[in-house]
Amino acid sequence: MKFGQPSTLPRWAQLTILPALNLLAALLVTGLVTWMIGENPWECLQLLIHGAFGYGEGIGYTLFYTTSFIFAGLSVATAFHAGLFNIGGEGQAYLAGLGVTLVMLGFDHALPPYVLIPLAMLAAMGFGAAWAYIPAYLQAKRGSHIVVTTIMFNFIAYSLMLYLISHQLIEAGSQNPTTRLFAENGWIPQMHELFAFLPNSPLNLSFVFALLAAGLFYLIVWHSRWGFTLRTVGTNEHAAGYAGMSVSRVIIVAMCVSGALVGLASVNDLLGSSHRMNVLFTNGVGFVGIAVALMGRNHPVGIILSALLFGALTQAAPTCRSKNR
C-alpha cells in the first residue's frame, strides 16, 4: 500500500489490532530466538518488564527515552501524512543540537532560565527545520527523491558535527570531543526536582512538552485547514494540485515541521540530561522514530504507546545483558 492511500480496515482496527498483532509477532519471534540460543524466554520477558517498569528509577529512564521517541515519531508521521518518507531525522536532530549548543555556549551565563530555555528550544526547532528544508526544496522544486537526499544529509550532518565538536566547540584542555558543561540556568528542570516523591532520573519537563506536542499534532492534522491540505496532498498530490492546493508548499512546510519536531528530541537530551554536546548524543533517535511512527500508524496515540514500548526496550535491554554476564 502506497503512502497516503486509505486502508480497507476501520480506523480503530488500524490503531489497535494491527499494532497489537505486530507486537505479538515480535514477542513470539524474539522468544523463539531466545529459546534457540539456550535462554529462557519467560525469564527474559520478566527481566525486560522489571528493568523498564519494576522500580521507580527504571520508570523514569523509560519515560525519558520515550520523550525523545515521541518527538521523533511525530516528526516522521508529519512527513508521512504528506506522502513523504523523512529518513533524515537523525541529521536534523544533529543540527538541532548544534542550535541548542550555540545558544548555550553564547548566552548561558547571561540570560535567565525563562528566556534561555525557550530560546534554545526555538533554536533547536529552527536548525532542525532549516536542515530539513534543503531536501524538501530539492523534492518540491527539482524533483529529487526525498529518501535519497535525506539519507545523504544524515552523513553530511554527522561529518559536520564531528568537525565542529572536535575542532571548534571542544572544551579547552579536553581530550574527548565534547563541549563544556552548560550553565545550570540552562538546564530543563527534572521531574524529581519538581516532585519530591519521584525517584532520581533524567526524566524532565520535555516529557510534558512531548505530550502537548502530540495533542497539538492531533488537532492540527485532523481538525485544521492545513491538516486537511496536508492529508490531501499525501493521499493524491495530483488531485490536490487540480484542486488548487500548492503541493510544493505543503511538501516544504511539512518537512520543516518534521525537522522542527525531531529537533526537540535533542532538547530532551542536551538540556534535560547530558547538559553538554557530544558526537553521539542522538543515539539513533531519528531512525527509531521511523519504527515508532510506523508501529503507531502515524496517529499521536499510537505514537505515544509505540514510543513507550521502544523506551522500555531501550531502558531494559542492559538488564538482560548484565544477567547474561
C-alpha positions as CSV (number, residue, x, y, z in Angstrom):
1,M,0.0,0.0,0.0
2,K,1.4,3.4,-1.0
3,F,1.8,6.2,1.4
4,G,-1.4,8.1,2.0
5,Q,-3.7,5.5,0.4
6,P,-6.7,4.7,2.6
7,S,-6.7,1.2,4.3
8,T,-9.7,-1.2,3.9
9,L,-9.6,-1.7,7.7
10,P,-11.5,0.5,10.1
11,R,-9.5,3.3,11.7
12,W,-9.9,1.7,15.2
13,A,-8.5,-1.6,13.9
14,Q,-5.5,0.2,12.4
15,L,-4.8,1.8,15.7
16,T,-5.3,-1.2,18.0
17,I,-5.4,-4.6,16.4
18,L,-2.6,-4.2,13.9
19,P,-0.1,-2.8,16.4
20,A,-1.1,-5.5,18.9
21,L,-0.6,-8.2,16.3
22,N,2.8,-6.7,15.3
23,L,3.9,-6.7,19.0
24,L,2.7,-10.3,19.5
25,A,4.5,-11.4,16.4
26,A,7.7,-9.7,17.5
27,L,7.4,-11.3,21.0
28,L,6.9,-14.7,19.5
29,V,9.9,-14.4,17.2
30,T,12.1,-13.0,19.9
31,G,11.0,-15.7,22.3
32,L,11.9,-18.3,19.7
33,V,15.3,-16.9,19.1
34,T,15.9,-16.6,22.8
35,W,15.0,-20.3,23.2
36,M,17.2,-21.3,20.3
37,I,20.3,-19.8,21.9
38,G,19.6,-21.7,25.1
39,E,18.0,-19.0,27.3
40,N,14.6,-18.9,29.0
41,P,12.2,-16.6,27.0
42,W,9.9,-16.2,30.0
43,E,12.7,-15.2,32.3
44,C,13.9,-12.8,29.6
45,L,10.5,-11.2,29.4
46,Q,10.3,-10.8,33.2
47,L,13.7,-9.1,33.2
48,L,12.6,-6.7,30.5
49,I,9.4,-5.8,32.3
50,H,11.3,-5.3,35.6
51,G,14.1,-3.3,34.1
52,A,11.6,-0.9,32.5
53,F,8.7,-0.7,35.0
54,G,9.8,-2.7,38.1
55,Y,11.2,0.2,40.1
56,G,11.0,4.0,40.2
57,E,14.3,4.9,38.6
58,G,13.7,2.4,35.8
59,I,10.3,4.0,35.1
60,G,11.9,7.4,35.0
61,Y,14.5,6.3,32.5
62,T,11.9,4.6,30.4
63,L,9.8,7.8,30.2
64,F,13.0,9.8,29.5
65,Y,13.7,7.7,26.4
66,T,10.0,7.7,25.5
67,T,10.1,11.5,25.3
68,S,12.7,11.6,22.5
69,F,10.9,8.8,20.6
70,I,7.6,10.7,20.8
71,F,9.2,13.8,19.2
72,A,10.9,11.6,16.6
73,G,7.7,9.6,15.8
74,L,5.6,12.8,15.4
75,S,8.3,14.1,13.1
76,V,8.2,11.1,10.8
77,A,4.4,11.0,10.9
78,T,4.1,14.6,9.8
79,A,6.1,13.8,6.7
80,F,4.1,10.5,6.1
81,H,0.9,12.4,6.1
82,A,2.2,14.5,3.3
83,G,3.2,11.3,1.4
84,L,6.9,11.8,2.3
85,F,9.4,9.4,3.9
86,N,11.7,11.5,6.0
87,I,14.7,9.3,6.8
88,G,16.8,12.4,7.7
89,G,15.6,12.8,11.3
90,E,19.0,11.8,12.6
91,G,20.8,14.5,10.8
92,Q,18.1,17.0,11.6
93,A,18.5,16.1,15.3
94,Y,22.2,16.7,15.0
95,L,21.8,20.2,13.6
96,A,19.1,20.9,16.2
97,G,21.7,20.0,18.8
98,L,24.0,22.5,17.2
99,G,21.4,25.2,17.6
100,V,21.0,24.4,21.3
101,T,24.7,24.3,21.8
102,L,25.4,27.7,20.2
103,V,22.7,29.3,22.3
104,M,24.0,27.7,25.5
105,L,27.7,28.5,24.8
106,G,26.9,32.0,23.9
107,F,24.3,33.0,26.4
108,D,24.0,30.5,29.3
109,H,25.8,32.9,31.7
110,A,24.0,36.0,30.5
111,L,20.3,35.1,30.2
112,P,17.8,34.0,32.9
113,P,16.3,30.5,32.5
114,Y,12.8,31.7,31.4
115,V,14.5,33.4,28.4
116,L,17.4,31.0,27.8
117,I,15.5,27.7,27.7
118,P,12.7,28.8,25.3
119,L,15.4,30.4,23.1
120,A,17.4,27.2,23.0
121,M,14.2,25.2,22.1
122,L,13.4,27.7,19.3
123,A,17.0,27.3,18.0
124,A,16.6,23.5,18.1
125,M,13.4,23.7,16.1
126,G,14.8,26.3,13.7
127,F,18.1,24.4,13.0
128,G,16.2,21.2,12.5
129,A,13.7,22.8,10.2
130,A,16.5,24.5,8.2
131,W,18.3,21.2,7.7
132,A,15.0,19.6,6.5
133,Y,14.3,22.5,4.2
134,I,17.1,21.7,1.8
135,P,15.9,18.2,0.8
136,A,12.3,19.4,0.9
137,Y,13.1,22.2,-1.6
138,L,15.0,19.7,-3.8
139,Q,12.0,17.4,-3.8
140,A,9.4,20.1,-4.4
141,K,11.3,22.2,-6.9
142,R,13.8,19.9,-8.6
143,G,12.2,16.5,-8.4
144,S,14.9,14.9,-6.2
145,H,13.7,11.9,-4.2
146,I,13.3,12.8,-0.5
147,V,14.6,9.4,0.7
148,V,17.9,9.7,-1.2
149,T,18.5,13.3,-0.2
150,T,17.6,12.8,3.5
151,I,19.9,9.8,3.8
152,M,22.7,11.8,2.2
153,F,22.1,14.7,4.6
154,N,22.5,12.4,7.6
155,F,26.1,11.7,6.6
156,I,26.7,15.4,5.9
157,A,25.3,16.3,9.3
158,Y,27.4,13.8,11.2
159,S,30.6,14.8,9.4
160,L,29.8,18.5,10.0
161,M,29.1,17.9,13.7
162,L,32.2,15.7,14.1
163,Y,34.4,18.5,12.8
164,L,32.7,21.3,14.8
165,I,32.8,19.4,18.1
166,S,36.4,18.1,17.6
167,H,37.9,21.4,16.4
168,Q,35.7,24.4,17.1
169,L,33.4,23.7,20.1
170,I,35.5,21.3,22.1
171,E,36.1,22.1,25.7
172,A,39.5,23.7,26.3
173,G,42.0,21.1,27.5
174,S,39.6,18.2,26.9
175,Q,40.7,15.0,25.1
176,N,37.1,14.0,24.5
177,P,35.1,15.5,21.6
178,T,32.6,17.3,23.9
179,T,31.7,20.9,24.7
180,R,32.0,22.4,28.1
181,L,29.1,21.8,30.6
182,F,26.2,24.2,30.1
183,A,25.4,26.5,33.0
184,E,22.7,25.3,35.3
185,N,20.3,28.1,34.5
186,G,20.0,26.5,31.0
187,W,19.0,23.0,32.3
188,I,15.4,22.0,31.9
189,P,14.0,21.1,35.4
190,Q,13.9,17.3,36.0
191,M,10.8,15.8,37.4
192,H,12.3,14.6,40.7
193,E,13.3,18.2,41.4
194,L,9.7,19.4,40.9
195,F,8.1,16.5,42.6
196,A,9.9,15.2,45.6
197,F,8.2,11.8,45.6
198,L,9.6,10.9,42.3
199,P,12.9,8.9,42.1
200,N,16.1,10.4,40.7
201,S,16.2,10.0,36.9
202,P,16.8,12.2,33.9
203,L,13.1,12.5,33.2
204,N,12.4,16.2,32.7
205,L,9.7,18.6,31.6
206,S,10.4,17.7,28.0
207,F,8.1,14.7,28.6
208,V,5.2,17.2,29.2
209,F,6.2,19.1,26.1
210,A,6.1,15.9,24.1
211,L,2.6,15.1,25.3
212,L,1.5,18.6,24.4
213,A,3.1,18.3,21.0
214,A,1.2,15.0,20.4
215,G,-2.1,16.7,21.3
216,L,-1.3,19.7,19.1
217,F,-0.4,17.3,16.3
218,Y,-3.8,15.7,16.5
219,L,-5.7,19.0,16.5
220,I,-3.7,20.4,13.5
221,V,-3.6,17.2,11.3
222,W,-7.2,16.2,11.8
223,H,-9.0,19.4,12.8
224,S,-7.4,22.3,10.8
225,R,-7.5,23.5,7.2
226,W,-3.7,23.0,6.9
227,G,-4.1,19.4,8.2
228,F,-6.7,18.7,5.6
229,T,-4.5,20.1,2.9
230,L,-1.6,18.0,4.2
231,R,-3.5,14.8,4.2
232,T,-5.0,15.6,0.7
233,V,-1.5,16.0,-0.8
234,G,-0.4,12.8,0.9
235,T,-3.3,10.9,-0.5
236,N,-3.2,12.2,-4.0
237,E,-0.9,15.1,-4.9
238,H,-2.2,15.3,-8.4
239,A,-5.8,15.7,-7.3
240,A,-4.6,18.2,-4.7
241,G,-2.9,20.2,-7.4
242,Y,-6.0,20.2,-9.5
243,A,-8.0,21.5,-6.5
244,G,-5.7,24.5,-6.3
245,M,-3.5,23.4,-3.5
246,S,0.2,24.3,-3.6
247,V,1.8,20.8,-3.5
248,S,5.3,22.2,-3.3
249,R,4.5,24.5,-0.4
250,V,2.9,21.6,1.5
251,I,6.0,19.5,0.9
252,I,8.3,22.2,2.1
253,V,6.2,23.1,5.2
254,A,5.6,19.5,6.2
255,M,9.3,18.7,6.0
256,C,10.2,21.8,8.0
257,V,7.7,20.9,10.7
258,S,9.1,17.4,10.7
259,G,12.6,18.7,11.2
260,A,11.5,21.1,14.0
261,L,9.7,18.2,15.9
262,V,12.7,15.9,15.8
263,G,14.8,18.8,16.8
264,L,13.0,18.9,20.2
265,A,14.4,15.4,20.8
266,S,17.8,17.0,21.1
267,V,16.5,19.4,23.7
268,N,15.4,16.4,25.9
269,D,19.0,15.1,26.0
270,L,21.1,18.2,25.9
271,L,19.2,20.3,28.3
272,G,17.5,17.6,30.3
273,S,20.2,15.1,30.9
274,S,23.8,15.3,29.5
275,H,24.0,19.2,29.6
276,R,26.7,19.2,27.0
277,M,27.1,18.3,23.4
278,N,29.0,15.2,22.3
279,V,29.3,13.4,19.0
280,L,26.9,10.6,19.7
281,F,24.2,12.4,21.6
282,T,21.4,11.5,19.2
283,N,21.8,7.7,19.8
284,G,19.9,6.9,16.7
285,V,16.7,8.7,17.7
286,G,15.9,9.7,14.2
287,F,15.9,6.1,13.0
288,V,13.9,4.8,15.9
289,G,11.3,7.5,15.1
290,I,10.6,5.7,11.8
291,A,9.7,2.5,13.6
292,V,7.7,4.4,16.2
293,A,5.6,6.2,13.6
294,L,5.0,3.0,11.5
295,M,4.0,1.0,14.5
296,G,1.8,3.8,15.8
297,R,0.1,4.1,12.4
298,N,1.0,7.8,12.3
299,H,-1.6,8.6,15.0
300,P,-0.4,10.5,18.1
301,V,-2.0,8.0,20.5
302,G,-0.3,5.1,18.7
303,I,2.9,7.0,18.6
304,I,2.9,7.6,22.3
305,L,2.3,3.9,23.0
306,S,4.9,2.8,20.5
307,A,7.4,5.3,21.9
308,L,6.7,3.9,25.3
309,L,7.4,0.4,24.1
310,F,10.7,1.4,22.5
311,G,11.6,3.5,25.6
312,A,11.0,0.4,27.7
313,L,13.2,-1.8,25.4
314,T,16.0,0.8,25.5
315,Q,15.9,1.0,29.2
316,A,15.5,-2.7,29.9
317,A,18.0,-4.1,27.4
318,P,21.0,-3.6,29.6
319,T,19.3,-5.7,32.3
320,C,19.3,-8.8,30.1
321,R,22.9,-8.2,29.1
322,S,24.1,-7.9,32.7
323,K,22.1,-11.0,33.6
324,N,23.9,-13.0,30.9
325,R,27.3,-11.9,32.2
